[in-house]
Amino acid sequence: MSGTTPRILGAEDKVSIVNVSKPRHAECHSLEESRAFQPWEVDLRLRMNAVDPREHSTFYYVRARDQGHAWTLAFSMFHRWEKVEKGIGDSMYPDVVGAVLTVMDEQEWDFAWKCAKRHLHKKAGMDANPSCFTIMEAVKI
Amino acid sequence: MEGVRLFVGGLDYRADKRDLQALFSAAGRVVDVYTPFREGEGPGTGRKPRNKGYAFVEMGSMSEAALAVDLLDGTKGPYGRVVSVMEAEARRTR
């Protein structure tokens, strides 16, 4: 991974990006395989309730065409897996208050997926090569 | 390469192509959206178009279609109605 200075997308986005390298498949629009998308690690920063000001991290691994897509996908899947499927879809907490996006390479992605499979995890997309996955425990790969 | 066709059910009758395009683009490349209108409504009839409560969305690839199903099936779609998303069956020949 190439290290660059963290870049802030915009205050309203509450998303910061670190280690941004140029996506290798930026020009690829005919996506036969999900591997045509760049892998990202999305560190969603959560606030668990109104009283505790601390931010908790939960990591989502997504394949997305750009950082905006990665953020949208991670946020949508978080909402689905952590709120809707637990029957708290309409509650405010846990609330996503920000995110840090890091570009991954294919080896890191494969390693992350291998680790995730050993834990309680959720995935979206194809079984062999998912487009999004996360570990449902507090584990940092 | 041909896309993968998805069936979208439980659609609010006000939802149109653009709503579905926006919704499904989160999962990847949307190749085509088909929303059948009720009879006597829609473009050229002078009446406000209402769909039939379902639509077909074609995604760019199998992986994008699989993601769209996992991402959107059973969630709130356009105008807050819960939509069902599944792979469309091939059209039967008579």
gemmi code that builds the backbone of each chain (N, CA, C; Angstrom):
import gemmi

chains = {
    "A": [
        ("MET", (0.826, -1.202, 0.000), (0.000, 0.000, 0.000), (0.863, 1.255, 0.000)),
        ("SER", (0.458, 2.238, -0.728), (1.230, 3.465, -0.747), (0.696, 4.419, 0.302)),
        ("GLY", (1.561, 4.932, 1.131), (1.118, 5.818, 2.200), (1.022, 7.254, 1.729)),
        ("THR", (-0.081, 7.895, 1.962), (-0.247, 9.307, 1.633), (-0.868, 10.006, 2.826)),
        ("THR", (-0.894, 11.307, 2.754), (-1.478, 12.073, 3.848), (-2.983, 11.833, 3.904)),
        ("PRO", (-3.519, 11.681, 5.114), (-4.967, 11.497, 5.212), (-5.714, 12.663, 4.569)),
        ("ARG", (-6.799, 12.371, 3.920), (-7.560, 13.388, 3.206), (-8.994, 13.393, 3.739)),
        ("ILE", (-9.505, 14.569, 4.011), (-10.868, 14.685, 4.503), (-11.794, 14.950, 3.326)),
        ("LEU", (-12.828, 14.139, 3.194), (-13.765, 14.291, 2.082), (-14.619, 15.531, 2.209)),
        ("GLY", (-15.053, 15.804, 3.413), (-15.938, 16.942, 3.644), (-16.570, 16.783, 4.999)),
        ("ALA", (-16.810, 17.887, 5.664), (-17.323, 17.820, 7.028), (-18.645, 17.079, 7.094)),
        ("GLU", (-19.481, 17.300, 6.068), (-20.797, 16.665, 6.103), (-20.703, 15.160, 5.892)),
        ("ASP", (-19.634, 14.715, 5.218), (-19.462, 13.291, 4.980), (-18.934, 12.574, 6.214)),
        ("LYS", (-18.205, 13.277, 7.030), (-17.588, 12.710, 8.231), (-16.734, 11.500, 7.879)),
        ("VAL", (-16.125, 11.547, 6.727), (-15.333, 10.412, 6.281), (-13.916, 10.873, 6.008)),
        ("SER", (-12.951, 10.205, 6.603), (-11.569, 10.515, 6.262), (-10.952, 9.302, 5.584)),
        ("ILE", (-10.033, 9.557, 4.692), (-9.445, 8.475, 3.916), (-7.941, 8.467, 4.151)),
        ("VAL", (-7.402, 7.300, 4.434), (-5.960, 7.202, 4.594), (-5.418, 6.201, 3.592)),
        ("ASN", (-4.148, 6.340, 3.287), (-3.462, 5.397, 2.397), (-4.200, 5.194, 1.075)),
        ("VAL", (-4.547, 6.280, 0.476), (-5.275, 6.166, -0.785), (-4.296, 5.945, -1.931)),
        ("SER", (-4.455, 4.841, -2.595), (-3.668, 4.605, -3.797), (-4.634, 4.632, -4.971)),
        ("LYS", (-4.106, 4.780, -6.156), (-4.991, 4.849, -7.322), (-5.615, 3.476, -7.566)),
        ("PRO", (-6.928, 3.400, -7.630), (-7.545, 2.111, -7.903), (-7.050, 1.542, -9.223)),
        ("ARG", (-6.698, 0.270, -9.191), (-6.119, -0.331, -10.391), (-7.155, -0.571, -11.471)),
        ("HIS", (-8.414, -0.554, -11.069), (-9.442, -0.888, -12.045), (-10.409, 0.276, -12.245)),
        ("ALA", (-9.886, 1.473, -12.124), (-10.762, 2.649, -12.201), (-11.504, 2.748, -13.518)),
        ("GLU", (-10.885, 2.283, -14.582), (-11.504, 2.416, -15.900), (-12.384, 1.230, -16.257)),
        ("CYS", (-12.452, 0.267, -15.376), (-13.192, -0.949, -15.691), (-14.672, -0.755, -15.384)),
        ("HIS", (-15.487, -0.736, -16.397), (-16.919, -0.577, -16.190), (-17.677, -1.860, -16.474)),
        ("SER", (-17.066, -2.763, -17.214), (-17.695, -4.048, -17.471), (-17.190, -5.019, -16.404)),
        ("LEU", (-17.992, -5.208, -15.398), (-17.505, -5.920, -14.230), (-17.968, -7.366, -14.241)),
        ("GLU", (-17.142, -8.183, -14.816), (-17.527, -9.573, -14.904), (-17.389, -10.231, -13.550)),
        ("GLU", (-16.401, -9.845, -12.829), (-16.170, -10.414, -11.507), (-16.077, -9.271, -10.507)),
        ("SER", (-16.443, -9.569, -9.274), (-16.375, -8.509, -8.272), (-14.931, -8.120, -7.984)),
        ("ARG", (-13.981, -8.918, -8.425), (-12.583, -8.569, -8.219), (-12.175, -7.344, -9.033)),
        ("ALA", (-13.031, -6.935, -9.943), (-12.730, -5.719, -10.693), (-12.832, -4.484, -9.815)),
        ("PHE", (-13.470, -4.607, -8.655), (-13.575, -3.483, -7.734), (-12.384, -3.445, -6.780)),
        ("GLN", (-12.047, -2.257, -6.388), (-10.968, -2.047, -5.426), (-11.422, -2.470, -4.030)),
        ("PRO", (-10.612, -3.245, -3.306), (-10.989, -3.577, -1.928), (-10.660, -2.453, -0.945)),
        ("TRP", (-11.565, -2.254, -0.015), (-11.389, -1.200, 0.993), (-11.663, -1.779, 2.383)),
        ("GLU", (-10.924, -1.250, 3.350), (-11.249, -1.513, 4.748), (-11.930, -0.248, 5.263)),
        ("VAL", (-13.143, -0.402, 5.739), (-13.895, 0.759, 6.234), (-14.051, 0.616, 7.746)),
        ("ASP", (-13.426, 1.529, 8.442), (-13.503, 1.548, 9.902), (-14.655, 2.492, 10.284)),
        ("LEU", (-15.795, 1.902, 10.596), (-16.951, 2.730, 10.972), (-16.830, 3.109, 12.444)),
        ("ARG", (-16.955, 4.381, 12.716), (-16.869, 4.874, 14.093), (-18.291, 5.003, 14.643)),
        ("LEU", (-18.524, 4.300, 15.734), (-19.878, 4.233, 16.273), (-19.992, 4.909, 17.620)),
        ("ARG", (-21.124, 5.483, 17.848), (-21.491, 5.944, 19.189), (-22.611, 5.018, 19.639)),
        ("MET", (-22.379, 4.397, 20.805), (-23.300, 3.339, 21.224), (-24.543, 3.864, 21.936)),
        ("ASN", (-24.441, 4.994, 22.591), (-25.606, 5.582, 23.265), (-25.381, 7.075, 23.466)),
        ("ALA", (-26.380, 7.728, 23.997), (-26.314, 9.186, 24.135), (-25.416, 9.629, 25.280)),
        ("VAL", (-25.142, 8.726, 26.215), (-24.395, 9.093, 27.424), (-22.890, 8.926, 27.226)),
        ("ASP", (-22.497, 7.829, 26.610), (-21.081, 7.516, 26.441), (-20.512, 8.254, 25.232)),
        ("PRO", (-19.578, 9.186, 25.431), (-19.060, 9.958, 24.299), (-17.999, 9.220, 23.483)),
        ("ARG", (-17.552, 8.056, 23.942), (-16.477, 7.343, 23.238), (-16.956, 6.792, 21.894)),
        ("GLU", (-16.023, 6.730, 20.965), (-16.333, 6.136, 19.662), (-15.774, 4.721, 19.606)),
        ("HIS", (-16.585, 3.813, 19.132), (-16.156, 2.423, 18.973), (-15.960, 2.145, 17.487)),
        ("SER", (-15.030, 1.254, 17.205), (-14.755, 0.910, 15.802), (-15.381, -0.415, 15.430)),
        ("THR", (-15.895, -0.475, 14.227), (-16.276, -1.762, 13.661), (-15.785, -1.762, 12.215)),
        ("PHE", (-15.188, -2.863, 11.810), (-14.522, -2.895, 10.505), (-15.366, -3.621, 9.462)),
        ("TYR", (-15.540, -2.973, 8.345), (-16.236, -3.559, 7.208), (-15.259, -3.637, 6.038)),
        ("TYR", (-15.323, -4.733, 5.319), (-14.436, -4.927, 4.161), (-15.316, -4.964, 2.927)),
        ("VAL", (-15.102, -4.025, 2.042), (-15.987, -3.906, 0.874), (-15.170, -3.766, -0.403)),
        ("ARG", (-15.784, -4.215, -1.484), (-15.218, -3.938, -2.804), (-16.076, -2.848, -3.428)),
        ("ALA", (-15.440, -1.744, -3.793), (-16.209, -0.606, -4.290), (-15.429, 0.129, -5.359)),
        ("ARG", (-16.171, 0.863, -6.199), (-15.518, 1.557, -7.311), (-14.779, 2.810, -6.859)),
        ("ASP", (-15.212, 3.425, -5.755), (-14.511, 4.593, -5.224), (-14.835, 4.724, -3.734)),
        ("GLN", (-14.269, 5.748, -3.106), (-14.438, 5.868, -1.657), (-15.883, 6.147, -1.254)),
        ("GLY", (-16.584, 6.913, -2.101), (-17.990, 7.210, -1.797), (-18.841, 5.952, -1.825)),
        ("HIS", (-18.568, 5.111, -2.809), (-19.289, 3.851, -2.949), (-18.950, 2.932, -1.775)),
        ("ALA", (-17.679, 2.906, -1.396), (-17.240, 2.057, -0.275), (-17.958, 2.466, 1.016)),
        ("TRP", (-18.033, 3.761, 1.222), (-18.694, 4.289, 2.425), (-20.185, 3.950, 2.414)),
        ("THR", (-20.836, 4.151, 1.273), (-22.268, 3.865, 1.151), (-22.558, 2.397, 1.423)),
        ("LEU", (-21.734, 1.554, 0.823), (-21.928, 0.111, 0.956), (-21.735, -0.337, 2.409)),
        ("ALA", (-20.659, 0.136, 3.018), (-20.375, -0.254, 4.408), (-21.490, 0.244, 5.333)),
        ("PHE", (-21.908, 1.463, 5.116), (-22.953, 2.036, 5.965), (-24.276, 1.279, 5.778)),
        ("SER", (-24.606, 0.980, 4.523), (-25.864, 0.265, 4.245), (-25.852, -1.131, 4.864)),
        ("MET", (-24.726, -1.831, 4.715), (-24.660, -3.183, 5.258), (-24.642, -3.152, 6.783)),
        ("PHE", (-23.996, -2.136, 7.352), (-24.021, -1.989, 8.808), (-25.465, -1.820, 9.273)),
        ("HIS", (-26.194, -0.952, 8.603), (-27.581, -0.696, 8.990), (-28.394, -1.986, 8.911)),
        ("ARG", (-28.145, -2.739, 7.876), (-28.904, -3.968, 7.681), (-28.550, -5.024, 8.739)),
        ("TRP", (-27.250, -5.271, 8.895), (-26.830, -6.369, 9.772), (-26.915, -6.019, 11.257)),
        ("GLU", (-26.588, -4.796, 11.585), (-26.511, -4.430, 13.007), (-27.793, -3.816, 13.553)),
        ("LYS", (-28.674, -3.408, 12.662), (-29.901, -2.773, 13.149), (-31.160, -3.486, 12.654)),
        ("VAL", (-31.343, -3.564, 11.347), (-32.577, -4.163, 10.817), (-32.703, -5.625, 11.241)),
        ("GLU", (-31.643, -6.409, 11.061), (-31.712, -7.837, 11.380), (-31.804, -8.085, 12.887)),
        ("LYS", (-31.440, -7.106, 13.685), (-31.563, -7.252, 15.138), (-32.854, -6.624, 15.654)),
        ("GLY", (-33.669, -6.138, 14.730), (-34.960, -5.581, 15.109), (-34.908, -4.193, 15.715)),
        ("ILE", (-33.799, -3.494, 15.483), (-33.682, -2.136, 16.027), (-33.463, -1.135, 14.887)),
        ("GLY", (-34.076, -1.440, 13.755), (-33.878, -0.627, 12.558), (-34.224, 0.841, 12.708)),
        ("ASP", (-35.180, 1.135, 13.571), (-35.610, 2.528, 13.713), (-34.929, 3.260, 14.868)),
        ("SER", (-34.124, 2.537, 15.647), (-33.485, 3.205, 16.796), (-32.267, 4.011, 16.339)),
        ("MET", (-31.942, 5.014, 17.099), (-30.852, 5.901, 16.704), (-29.480, 5.253, 16.940)),
        ("TYR", (-29.365, 4.485, 18.011), (-28.071, 3.903, 18.369), (-28.050, 2.403, 18.100)),
        ("PRO", (-26.887, 1.847, 17.757), (-25.595, 2.513, 17.547), (-25.623, 3.421, 16.310)),
        ("ASP", (-25.012, 4.570, 16.470), (-25.054, 5.583, 15.427), (-23.669, 5.724, 14.781)),
        ("VAL", (-23.622, 5.722, 13.478), (-22.346, 5.896, 12.782), (-22.020, 7.389, 12.744)),
        ("VAL", (-20.913, 7.754, 13.370), (-20.564, 9.179, 13.428), (-19.380, 9.528, 12.523)),
        ("GLY", (-18.776, 8.515, 11.900), (-17.669, 8.785, 10.990), (-17.093, 7.490, 10.459)),
        ("ALA", (-16.104, 7.623, 9.596), (-15.487, 6.420, 9.041), (-14.094, 6.740, 8.525)),
        ("VAL", (-13.222, 5.766, 8.621), (-11.891, 5.896, 8.030), (-11.766, 4.812, 6.965)),
        ("LEU", (-11.472, 5.227, 5.748), (-11.394, 4.281, 4.637), (-9.942, 4.053, 4.251)),
        ("THR", (-9.582, 2.802, 4.137), (-8.214, 2.462, 3.757), (-8.242, 1.519, 2.557)),
        ("VAL", (-7.462, 1.857, 1.555), (-7.368, 0.977, 0.391), (-6.575, -0.264, 0.758)),
        ("MET", (-7.056, -1.412, 0.327), (-6.350, -2.667, 0.587), (-5.827, -3.209, -0.734)),
        ("ASP", (-4.856, -4.124, -0.641), (-4.488, -4.843, -1.856), (-5.122, -6.236, -1.809)),
        ("GLU", (-4.982, -6.952, -2.889), (-5.675, -8.243, -3.000), (-5.232, -9.239, -1.939)),
        ("GLN", (-3.944, -9.209, -1.588), (-3.443, -10.138, -0.570), (-4.066, -9.844, 0.788)),
        ("GLU", (-4.139, -8.557, 1.103), (-4.749, -8.161, 2.382), (-6.227, -8.559, 2.414)),
        ("TRP", (-6.889, -8.362, 1.281), (-8.309, -8.718, 1.188), (-8.498, -10.226, 1.405)),
        ("ASP", (-7.681, -11.015, 0.720), (-7.787, -12.468, 0.852), (-7.518, -12.898, 2.295)),
        ("PHE", (-6.515, -12.262, 2.900), (-6.187, -12.591, 4.289), (-7.355, -12.231, 5.218)),
        ("ALA", (-7.922, -11.052, 4.994), (-9.045, -10.603, 5.830), (-10.234, -11.558, 5.710)),
        ("TRP", (-10.519, -11.981, 4.485), (-11.649, -12.887, 4.249), (-11.382, -14.255, 4.885)),
        ("LYS", (-10.129, -14.695, 4.811), (-9.749, -15.972, 5.416), (-9.959, -15.893, 6.942)),
        ("CYS", (-9.556, -14.775, 7.527), (-9.719, -14.581, 8.980), (-11.199, -14.494, 9.344)),
        ("ALA", (-11.944, -13.750, 8.535), (-13.366, -13.536, 8.832), (-14.119, -14.858, 8.868)),
        ("LYS", (-13.731, -15.757, 7.967), (-14.439, -17.040, 7.877), (-14.282, -17.868, 9.146)),
        ("ARG", (-13.203, -17.591, 9.887), (-12.970, -18.346, 11.120), (-13.795, -17.805, 12.289)),
        ("HIS", (-14.369, -16.635, 12.106), (-15.153, -16.011, 13.168), (-16.627, -15.936, 12.759)),
        ("LEU", (-17.440, -15.483, 13.690), (-18.838, -15.225, 13.375), (-18.869, -14.016, 12.432)),
        ("HIS", (-19.323, -14.227, 11.228), (-19.233, -13.137, 10.261), (-20.517, -13.009, 9.440)),
        ("LYS", (-20.594, -11.922, 8.722), (-21.688, -11.690, 7.779), (-21.061, -11.339, 6.445)),
        ("LYS", (-21.706, -11.760, 5.385), (-21.172, -11.415, 4.066), (-22.317, -11.110, 3.098)),
        ("ALA", (-22.008, -10.318, 2.104), (-22.985, -10.005, 1.062), (-22.332, -10.213, -0.290)),
        ("GLY", (-23.101, -10.730, -1.224), (-22.560, -11.002, -2.549), (-22.338, -12.482, -2.750)),
        ("MET", (-21.442, -12.808, -3.639), (-21.225, -14.212, -3.969), (-20.443, -14.925, -2.860)),
        ("ASP", (-20.738, -16.214, -2.686), (-20.126, -16.972, -1.594), (-18.598, -17.037, -1.705)),
        ("ALA", (-18.128, -17.337, -2.892), (-16.693, -17.541, -3.058), (-15.908, -16.243, -2.906)),
        ("ASN", (-16.474, -15.179, -3.378), (-15.764, -13.906, -3.346), (-16.754, -12.789, -3.029)),
        ("PRO", (-17.044, -12.574, -1.749), (-18.086, -11.604, -1.395), (-17.699, -10.164, -1.721)),
        ("SER", (-18.716, -9.328, -1.854), (-18.482, -7.909, -2.114), (-18.353, -7.129, -0.816)),
        ("CYS", (-18.856, -7.706, 0.258), (-18.784, -7.022, 1.558), (-18.813, -8.078, 2.655)),
        ("PHE", (-17.993, -7.913, 3.660), (-18.082, -8.801, 4.810), (-17.613, -8.088, 6.063)),
        ("THR", (-18.022, -8.626, 7.179), (-17.567, -8.084, 8.460), (-17.583, -9.202, 9.487)),
        ("ILE", (-16.849, -9.004, 10.527), (-16.850, -9.948, 11.627), (-17.760, -9.376, 12.704)),
        ("MET", (-18.632, -10.220, 13.218), (-19.620, -9.736, 14.165), (-19.099, -9.689, 15.598)),
        ("GLU", (-17.806, -9.815, 15.752), (-17.189, -9.681, 17.068), (-16.185, -8.548, 16.952)),
        ("ALA", (-15.682, -8.087, 18.093), (-14.718, -6.984, 18.065), (-13.334, -7.534, 17.734)),
        ("VAL", (-13.077, -7.804, 16.468), (-11.787, -8.342, 16.034), (-11.197, -7.431, 14.978)),
        ("LYS", (-9.965, -7.022, 15.157), (-9.263, -6.236, 14.127), (-8.288, -7.169, 13.425)),
        ("ILE", (-8.447, -7.311, 12.141), (-7.580, -8.229, 11.385), (-6.219, -7.591, 11.176)),
    ],
    "B": [
        ("MET", (-21.068, -8.678, -22.338), (-21.633, -9.643, -21.398), (-23.039, -9.218, -20.976)),
        ("GLU", (-23.942, -10.163, -20.932), (-25.319, -9.866, -20.565), (-25.434, -9.683, -19.062)),
        ("GLY", (-26.317, -8.760, -18.672), (-26.494, -8.521, -17.249), (-27.357, -9.584, -16.595)),
        ("VAL", (-27.542, -9.410, -15.307), (-28.368, -10.349, -14.545), (-29.629, -9.616, -14.110)),
        ("ARG", (-30.779, -10.202, -14.413), (-32.069, -9.548, -14.211), (-32.616, -9.880, -12.828)),
        ("LEU", (-33.037, -8.837, -12.127), (-33.625, -9.007, -10.799), (-35.085, -8.579, -10.809)),
        ("PHE", (-35.876, -9.265, -10.025), (-37.281, -8.881, -9.860), (-37.399, -8.077, -8.564)),
        ("VAL", (-38.099, -6.955, -8.643), (-38.310, -6.122, -7.464), (-39.806, -6.075, -7.193)),
        ("GLY", (-40.229, -6.608, -6.074), (-41.645, -6.625, -5.727), (-41.957, -5.723, -4.544)),
        ("GLY", (-43.234, -5.487, -4.333), (-43.659, -4.652, -3.209), (-43.328, -3.185, -3.392)),
        ("LEU", (-43.246, -2.790, -4.642), (-42.822, -1.426, -4.969), (-43.969, -0.431, -4.768)),
        ("ASP", (-43.648, 0.728, -4.223), (-44.642, 1.787, -4.124), (-45.025, 2.215, -5.546)),
        ("TYR", (-46.311, 2.456, -5.775), (-46.759, 2.732, -7.145), (-46.209, 4.030, -7.725)),
        ("ARG", (-45.682, 4.897, -6.839), (-45.106, 6.151, -7.338), (-43.655, 6.011, -7.789)),
        ("ALA", (-43.018, 4.913, -7.421), (-41.593, 4.742, -7.743), (-41.383, 4.690, -9.251)),
        ("ASP", (-40.348, 5.341, -9.711), (-40.060, 5.310, -11.145), (-38.638, 4.824, -11.387)),
        ("LYS", (-38.251, 4.863, -12.644), (-36.948, 4.369, -13.074), (-35.795, 4.991, -12.280)),
        ("ARG", (-35.894, 6.298, -12.107), (-34.797, 7.002, -11.441), (-34.639, 6.561, -9.990)),
        ("ASP", (-35.778, 6.339, -9.311), (-35.729, 5.872, -7.918), (-34.993, 4.544, -7.826)),
        ("LEU", (-35.331, 3.660, -8.755), (-34.724, 2.328, -8.731), (-33.258, 2.374, -9.132)),
        ("GLN", (-32.964, 3.219, -10.083), (-31.567, 3.395, -10.514), (-30.721, 3.841, -9.316)),
        ("ALA", (-31.234, 4.807, -8.585), (-30.501, 5.324, -7.428), (-30.349, 4.262, -6.346)),
        ("LEU", (-31.407, 3.516, -6.133), (-31.385, 2.486, -5.087), (-30.389, 1.379, -5.411)),
        ("PHE", (-30.449, 0.887, -6.631), (-29.630, -0.269, -6.999), (-28.189, 0.095, -7.347)),
        ("SER", (-27.924, 1.350, -7.616), (-26.550, 1.717, -7.956), (-25.610, 1.538, -6.767)),
        ("ALA", (-26.163, 1.455, -5.570), (-25.318, 1.186, -4.400), (-24.675, -0.189, -4.492)),
        ("ALA", (-25.323, -1.085, -5.225), (-24.798, -2.449, -5.331), (-23.910, -2.623, -6.558)),
        ("GLY", (-23.909, -1.661, -7.450), (-23.067, -1.787, -8.639), (-23.689, -1.141, -9.852)),
        ("ARG", (-23.263, -1.619, -11.004), (-23.686, -1.004, -12.265), (-25.089, -1.464, -12.653)),
        ("VAL", (-25.976, -0.493, -12.829), (-27.341, -0.808, -13.258), (-27.402, -0.668, -14.779)),
        ("VAL", (-27.688, -1.775, -15.459), (-27.699, -1.780, -16.923), (-29.043, -1.294, -17.453)),
        ("ASP", (-30.127, -1.758, -16.836), (-31.449, -1.395, -17.325), (-32.484, -1.517, -16.209)),
        ("VAL", (-33.498, -0.670, -16.279), (-34.607, -0.739, -15.327), (-35.899, -0.759, -16.125)),
        ("TYR", (-36.772, -1.700, -15.820), (-38.059, -1.764, -16.514), (-39.182, -1.714, -15.479)),
        ("THR", (-39.986, -0.665, -15.540), (-41.124, -0.529, -14.628), (-42.406, -0.502, -15.460)),
        ("PRO", (-43.153, -1.593, -15.469), (-44.404, -1.588, -16.246), (-45.428, -0.636, -15.634)),
        ("PHE", (-46.084, 0.143, -16.470), (-47.115, 1.072, -16.005), (-48.489, 0.411, -16.025)),
        ("ARG", (-49.360, 0.931, -15.216), (-50.750, 0.453, -15.271), (-51.364, 0.908, -16.587)),
        ("GLU", (-52.345, 0.180, -17.029), (-52.954, 0.514, -18.315), (-53.605, 1.891, -18.283)),
        ("GLY", (-53.431, 2.618, -19.358), (-54.036, 3.947, -19.464), (-53.274, 5.019, -18.713)),
        ("GLU", (-52.099, 4.651, -18.178), (-51.279, 5.633, -17.481), (-49.877, 5.597, -18.062)),
        ("GLY", (-49.122, 6.611, -17.716), (-47.753, 6.628, -18.202), (-47.568, 7.610, -19.326)),
        ("PRO", (-46.369, 7.596, -19.940), (-46.047, 8.576, -20.969), (-47.057, 8.563, -22.114)),
        ("GLY", (-47.487, 9.745, -22.524), (-48.374, 9.863, -23.679), (-49.845, 9.734, -23.357)),
        ("THR", (-50.204, 9.409, -22.144), (-51.619, 9.216, -21.813), (-52.217, 10.439, -21.110)),
        ("GLY", (-51.346, 11.324, -20.662), (-51.829, 12.519, -19.964), (-52.203, 12.238, -18.513)),
        ("ARG", (-52.041, 11.031, -18.078), (-52.339, 10.699, -16.687), (-51.054, 10.386, -15.943)),
        ("LYS", (-51.049, 10.705, -14.675), (-49.857, 10.501, -13.867), (-49.512, 9.006, -13.836)),
        ("PRO", (-48.282, 8.658, -14.230), (-47.961, 7.239, -14.315), (-47.825, 6.570, -12.946)),
        ("ARG", (-48.376, 5.394, -12.860), (-48.205, 4.579, -11.657), (-47.746, 3.198, -12.106)),
        ("ASN", (-46.776, 2.677, -11.404), (-46.298, 1.358, -11.825), (-47.216, 0.267, -11.282)),
        ("LYS", (-46.943, -0.951, -11.690), (-47.799, -2.066, -11.289), (-47.384, -2.700, -9.970)),
        ("GLY", (-46.454, -2.072, -9.292), (-46.023, -2.598, -7.987), (-44.821, -3.512, -8.080)),
        ("TYR", (-44.307, -3.651, -9.266), (-43.085, -4.439, -9.421), (-42.248, -3.853, -10.546)),
        ("ALA", (-41.009, -4.299, -10.616), (-40.104, -3.813, -11.653), (-39.019, -4.852, -11.888)),
        ("PHE", (-38.297, -4.685, -12.975), (-37.143, -5.538, -13.260), (-35.913, -4.646, -13.377)),
        ("VAL", (-34.871, -5.047, -12.693), (-33.619, -4.288, -12.736), (-32.520, -5.221, -13.221)),
        ("GLU", (-31.798, -4.767, -14.213), (-30.704, -5.590, -14.743), (-29.380, -5.044, -14.217)),
        ("MET", (-28.638, -5.905, -13.513), (-27.340, -5.506, -12.961), (-26.229, -5.973, -13.903)),
        ("GLY", (-25.078, -5.317, -13.785), (-23.981, -5.568, -14.712), (-23.366, -6.954, -14.653)),
        ("SER", (-23.386, -7.581, -13.499), (-22.747, -8.885, -13.375), (-23.419, -9.689, -12.275)),
        ("MET", (-23.052, -10.949, -12.206), (-23.615, -11.845, -11.194), (-23.267, -11.381, -9.781)),
        ("SER", (-22.034, -10.938, -9.610), (-21.622, -10.523, -8.261), (-22.381, -9.272, -7.815)),
        ("GLU", (-22.631, -8.372, -8.751), (-23.380, -7.161, -8.407), (-24.846, -7.492, -8.114)),
        ("ALA", (-25.375, -8.446, -8.856), (-26.759, -8.866, -8.618), (-26.879, -9.543, -7.247)),
        ("ALA", (-25.922, -10.398, -6.935), (-25.948, -11.089, -5.634), (-25.841, -10.077, -4.493)),
        ("LEU", (-24.998, -9.077, -4.694), (-24.869, -8.038, -3.668), (-26.167, -7.250, -3.526)),
        ("ALA", (-26.809, -6.943, -4.655), (-28.064, -6.184, -4.618), (-29.136, -6.940, -3.833)),
        ("VAL", (-29.204, -8.243, -4.016), (-30.185, -9.038, -3.281), (-29.877, -8.982, -1.786)),
        ("ASP", (-28.624, -9.231, -1.428), (-28.241, -9.210, -0.010), (-28.425, -7.822, 0.614)),
        ("LEU", (-28.168, -6.816, -0.189), (-28.225, -5.442, 0.321), (-29.650, -4.915, 0.447)),
        ("LEU", (-30.511, -5.252, -0.517), (-31.791, -4.555, -0.616), (-33.029, -5.382, -0.300)),
        ("ASP", (-32.932, -6.693, -0.387), (-34.121, -7.510, -0.147), (-34.615, -7.320, 1.298)),
        ("GLY", (-35.871, -6.966, 1.434), (-36.465, -6.794, 2.761), (-36.181, -5.457, 3.416)),
        ("THR", (-35.598, -4.535, 2.674), (-35.332, -3.207, 3.236), (-36.315, -2.189, 2.637)),
        ("LYS", (-36.312, -1.003, 3.203), (-37.221, 0.032, 2.720), (-36.733, 0.584, 1.388)),
        ("GLY", (-37.607, 0.569, 0.411), (-37.261, 1.081, -0.913), (-37.790, 2.489, -1.093)),
        ("PRO", (-38.065, 2.889, -2.348), (-38.598, 4.227, -2.600), (-39.918, 4.466, -1.853)),
        ("TYR", (-40.061, 5.636, -1.285), (-41.253, 6.051, -0.537), (-41.514, 5.181, 0.702)),
        ("GLY", (-40.473, 4.543, 1.186), (-40.549, 3.866, 2.478), (-41.209, 2.503, 2.499)),
        ("ARG", (-41.535, 1.959, 1.346), (-42.142, 0.621, 1.326), (-41.074, -0.453, 1.292)),
        ("VAL", (-41.316, -1.517, 2.043), (-40.345, -2.617, 2.054), (-40.438, -3.386, 0.730)),
        ("VAL", (-39.299, -3.535, 0.080), (-39.288, -4.211, -1.215), (-38.661, -5.601, -1.098)),
        ("SER", (-39.079, -6.482, -1.990), (-38.414, -7.781, -2.069), (-37.625, -7.827, -3.369)),
        ("VAL", (-36.430, -8.321, -3.270), (-35.544, -8.377, -4.435), (-35.071, -9.813, -4.606)),
        ("MET", (-35.257, -10.335, -5.795), (-34.791, -11.701, -6.067), (-34.418, -11.834, -7.532)),
        ("GLU", (-33.690, -12.879, -7.817), (-33.299, -13.087, -9.207), (-34.540, -13.436, -10.019)),
        ("ALA", (-34.701, -12.781, -11.157), (-35.890, -13.017, -11.984), (-35.781, -14.349, -12.702)),
        ("GLU", (-36.911, -15.005, -12.830), (-36.928, -16.263, -13.583), (-36.923, -15.948, -15.071)),
        ("ALA", (-36.372, -16.852, -15.816), (-36.375, -16.667, -17.276), (-37.808, -16.708, -17.784)),
        ("ARG", (-38.074, -15.886, -18.795), (-39.429, -15.818, -19.338), (-39.832, -17.166, -19.944)),
        ("ARG", (-41.035, -17.603, -19.588), (-41.496, -18.893, -20.120), (-41.962, -18.740, -21.561)),
        ("THR", (-41.597, -19.714, -22.367), (-42.073, -19.687, -23.762), (-43.342, -20.527, -23.870)),
        ("ARG", (-44.295, -19.995, -24.616), (-45.576, -20.715, -24.739), (-45.611, -21.558, -25.993)),
    ],
}
model = gemmi.Model(1)
for chain_id, residues in chains.items():
    chain = gemmi.Chain(chain_id)
    for i, (resn, *xyz) in enumerate(residues, 1):
        res = gemmi.Residue()
        res.name, res.seqid = resn, gemmi.SeqId(i, " ")
        for name, pos in zip(("N", "CA", "C"), xyz):
            atom = gemmi.Atom()
            atom.name, atom.element = name, gemmi.Element(name[0])
            atom.pos, atom.b_iso = gemmi.Position(*pos), 0.0
            res.add_atom(atom)
        chain.add_residue(res)
    model.add_chain(chain)
structure = gemmi.Structure()
structure.add_model(model)
structure.setup_entities()
